[in-house]
Each structure stands twice: as structure tokens, then as C-alpha cells.
Amino acid sequence: MATLAVGLCGCATLTRGLDDEVAVISEPPGAAVTSSVGASCAATPCTLTVRRDAVFTVTVSKAGFASRTVAVATRISGTGAALATENIATAGLGLAVDAATGGALEHVPNAVDVTLTASAGPAAKPARARPEA
């Protein structure tokens, strides 16, 4: 029985792992992506691999466009909740493991989908009238 209990501990952690993939999409595509947790990619569309328990921001930028920053939070996933419920057989030990590792969590939003807007360039100087000859 003890072996079974240890084997079931942290079911979500064991079956889903400690990392999650967060997709980043932009319009226009080809934007650079950085995050507050160090994950980045050179051009959208792309996928960031981050810890399941990480709460972070994603910044999407491209020359000629205003950058956008999006907050990414966590929530208990449907799959993670189902696996956590199975942990009742371990007298809550699995729940404690999943809570500590973030195994039952998923990121929202996922995908991060942003539309970049063209940045305003310097104001155009009015044309000067030429003196008539």
C-alpha cells in the first residue's frame, strides 16, 4: 500500500511535468518576444517554455510598431484538477506535491495573441511656400 501511495504522489506533476508551453502569435507576424522570466524567441509565431507555476509578462515588439506587454497568469487546469482529485488516495500528499510544483496549473492566456499598431513617426514638417519670382 505504501508503494502505491508513493507512486500516486503528485500525479499532475508526474504526468504533466513542471514546464508548460505558451504560444505567442502576433499580427503582423515576425515580432520579437521577451518575457519577464527569461524565455524569448526571435520571431512570432513561436512557443515559450516556462515553469507551470510562473506568473510573468510577455512583451512583443517589432520595428515600426508600438510594443505590447501582456500579463500571463496561472489557474488550475481541468486535467490538473482531475489528477489532483485522484490524489485523495494518498491522504493529500499528492495534492501537496502538485501545489508545491505547480503540476496542476496551466497558463492563461495561452495563446498570447496580440495585434501590434504602427507607431506614430515624427510629425511631418509643413512644406514651405517658395517665393514667386
Residue pairs with C-beta under 8 A, 6 or more apart in sequence:
4 89
5 89
5 90
5 91
5 93
8 86
8 87
8 89
8 90
8 94
9 87
9 90
9 93
9 94
9 97
10 87
10 94
10 97
10 98
10 101
10 103
11 83
11 84
11 86
11 87
11 94
11 98
11 103
12 79
12 80
12 83
12 84
12 94
12 98
12 103
12 104
13 97
13 98
13 101
13 103
13 104
14 103
15 83
16 52
16 79
16 80
16 83
16 103
16 104
17 52
17 103
18 51
18 52
18 101
18 102
18 103
19 49
19 50
19 51
19 52
20 49
20 50
20 51
20 52
20 105
20 106
20 107
20 110
21 47
21 48
21 49
22 47
22 48
22 49
22 50
22 58
22 72
22 107
22 110
22 111
22 112
23 45
23 46
23 47
23 110
23 111
23 112
24 33
24 41
24 44
24 45
24 46
24 47
24 48
24 58
24 60
24 111
24 112
24 114
25 44
25 45
25 111
25 112
25 113
25 114
26 44
26 45
26 60
26 62
26 113
26 114
26 115
26 116
27 114
27 115
27 116
28 62
28 65
28 116
29 43
29 44
29 45
30 43
30 44
30 62
31 43
31 44
31 60
31 61
31 62
31 65
31 114
31 116
32 40
32 41
32 42
32 43
32 60
32 61
32 62
33 40
33 41
33 44
33 46
33 48
33 58
33 59
33 60
34 40
34 58
34 59
34 61
35 48
35 50
35 56
35 57
35 58
35 59
35 72
36 56
36 57
37 50
37 51
37 54
37 56
39 48
39 49
39 50
40 48
41 47
41 48
44 60
48 58
50 56
50 107
51 102
52 74
52 101
52 102
52 103
52 105
52 106
52 107
53 74
53 101
53 102
53 105
54 74
54 102
54 107
55 71
55 72
55 73
55 74
56 71
56 72
57 69
57 70
57 71
57 72
58 69
58 70
58 72
58 112
59 67
59 68
59 69
59 70
60 67
60 68
60 69
60 70
60 112
60 114
60 116
61 67
61 68
61 116
62 116
64 118
64 119
65 116
65 117
65 118
65 119
66 116
66 117
66 118
66 119
67 116
68 114
68 115
68 116
70 109
70 112
70 114
72 107
72 108
72 109
72 110
72 112
73 107
73 108
74 102
74 105
74 106
74 107
74 108
75 105
75 106
75 108
76 84
76 104
76 105
76 106
77 104
77 105
77 106
80 98
80 103
80 104
80 105
80 106
81 104
83 98
83 103
83 104
84 94
84 95
84 98
84 104
86 94
87 93
87 94
87 95
87 97
87 98
88 95
97 103
98 104
